[in-house]
Amino acid sequence: MSMYDSIMRGLNEAVEYERGNLKEARKHMARVMPLPFYRALDIKRIRMRLNLTQPTFANIIGVSPKTVEAWECGRNIPKGPSLRMLEMLDKDGQAMVKKYLEAR
């Protein structure tokens, strides 16, 4: 199961539990990996491998195109949730991009 599919499954289960459709939420022990570090060239490599423009890449991650531009130029570095999104795109980006483009 891809990381994207696993996250979506968990979110759907949470919604069903909140609606009262599940009597008990499944409990899973998960080890959370430390946040990775991405340099400017790493970020551009991920975007180029996925064949995305800066605006589309930014939209998928949830940041502005100017932010992606600043990351790729080395003016700024991504932090927190952006790092996790970059990690997901790096590891399983094709599936995420496909889902994003289908939803449009």
HELIX and SHEET records of a PDB file:
HELIX    1   1 MET A    3  GLU A   18  1                                  16    
HELIX    2   2 ALA A   40  ARG A   49  1                                  10    
HELIX    3   3 GLN A   54  ILE A   61  1                                   8    
HELIX    4   4 PRO A   65  CYS A   73  1                                   9    
HELIX    5   5 PRO A   81  ALA A  103  1                                  23    
END                                                                             
